[in-house]
């Protein structure tokens, strides 16, 4: 009798078995994601580094060279694989679109959360969700048929270039930055506002000197996240930037980004050739920049958590 009772007491319950299965499945899913991420990093790194170890291209020349034509060799007998035009084009488009989107995003977030939290959210929230759901190719097609002709008629040139890409990316990252800014404002405790108003501050003084300062880490995270989104965008930018592997001399001159060169060239090269390895090197640069953006986001979030 005692042995039977002991076995019943020591027997795992159905809930305990389900919990164990849940933990096992969660652990396996976590391991799968981790292995996949590391496999992608190792694969891209091995392909991207082949340009320097197998084809003996100088790293400094690759990062600072101004000519991109892997099929041609220069006077030193080295292939012309200068990635500076694409790197600079990616950074210029990203920074300009972030500078343009940030004031609109923060203003919209303030209106939705502080000025008109009920009506503003009711009207603007569906608009933001709609902008998020629009595919990149639609943004690119609208940019090709609307933005490029508008830039051509107002600023001259062909219409393709940094400015057209900036306008398209501005619309694309606006909902992302706005949504994250709204979340940052909502995370500010209510008693911050009540204390400021109790001390005689106006609504705008409370927003500017209390709420925005408390939400600064979250808003910086939103901006950096939007920049990461813009830096990695390919199709929409490719359709409006001109795809010329040249250093941008003006906002209306055709240029290129890392993603635009990758999408247009990767299908036209032979695996293992210099041309293909050079494109993988561009992909490695893009991957490193994505990791840096994620690192900056984590550092900002950690600093914001420590300040609280």
Secondary structure, DSSP 4 states (H G I P E B T S, - for coil): -HHHHHHHHHSPPHHHHHHHHHHHHHHHHHHHHHHHHHHHHHHHHHHHHHHHHTS---HHHHHH---EEEEEE-TTS-EEE--HHHHHHHHHHHHHHHHHHHHHHHHHHHIIIII-TTHHHHHHHHHHHHHHHS-HHHHHHHIIIIIHHHHHHHH-S-S-SHHHHHHHHHHHHHHHHHHHHHHHHHTS-HHHHHHHHHTT--HHHHIIIIIHHHTHHHHHHHHHHHHHHHHT--HHHHHHHB---S---STTS-B--HHHHHHHHGGGS-TTSHHHHHHHHHHHHHHHHHHHHHHHHHHHHHHHHHH-
